[in-house]
């Protein structure tokens, strides 16, 4: 049985995790629940798992008004993890601006909206983790996606500077090729992932473990950083 992590007022700590219905968001939610956190999960579809301590809200994060309404109903939080994401690919000459807009809204605008709405009520010492990507450094066929994930890094570092006096940390976890449904999406068939040097894909549970550490007391001095988890692909 896991030890319940408690906040300063003695209650179990509560985290908002987006994208909990699959992939990395699901793995993060499960990890935090196993560690004794309460989790409020935002996603468009219901997760395939249920657990004590999980409250799921069906929210389309691409809908600004729907997200605003959901955020207003939240009780006190100790952490924010924005893991929801999509991947649309395309090479020069075939780029679709709608794909760029869709990814920007979900990866950048939604993150900004969530933090902007919730940071006034976060306690000092709270944690914020945004999911980035190793692709933020550039990758053929993924220019639009890379641009949004690079923006996430710049935004997180800016937030981190502003929130440091409150000891609220803001970091980016940037996975390489990870074994998730997004990786197997047929719409990315023209841009196949490369196997990392370790000989296998990154596991969602490994991203969850990194995120969990960044939410822990031991990570209180880590802020404004991009933690790349890529199985050696960036070497």
C-alpha positions, 0 to 999 in steps of 0.5 A: 500500500502506497504512502499518502502524500500530504499537503501543508494542510494535511490532506492528500495532495491533488494534481491536475493531469490532462490527457489521462485517457491514454498514453503518457497522461494515463501512465502519469495518472496511474503513477501518481495515484499509486503514490497516494495522490488524488488526481483530477483527470481532463480528457475528451474520452473516459479513461479505460481504468478507474481508481480510488482518488481519480476524478475524471472530467470530460473536457475538450482542451481545444475548446477554450470556453469548455476548458475555462468552465472546467477550470473554474470548478476545480478545488485546490491543487498542488500540481499541474501536469499538462500531458495532452498532445497530438502529432500531425506530420507533413513535409514542406510543400504539403503543410496544412496550417490547420494542423499547426493551429490544432497543435498550437492550441493544445500544446501551447495555448491550453497550457497557458490557459491552465496555468494562467487560471490556476496559478493564483490559487496554487500554494507556495511550493507547488509543481508544474510539469508540461510535456514537451518532446525531443523533437523540439530541437527540429525533425524533418516532417515534424516542423509544425509539431516541433515549433509548438514543443519548442514554444512550450520550453520557452513558456515554461522557462518564463513561467519558472522565472516568475514563479521562483519567488513562490518556490513553484517549479515549472519544468518540461519532460521531453520524451523521445519515441515513446510506445504510445497510441500516438506513435502508432497513429497511421496519419504519421506513416510518412514520418516513421519513428527511429528506434533509440540506441537502447534498442527499444522505445521509451516506455510511458511508465518511464516518463511517468516516473520522471514526472513523479520525481519532478513533483516530489519534495526532492526536486524542489530546486529543479526549475525551468529545465527540459528533461529529455528522456529519449533512450540515447536518441539525442546523443 
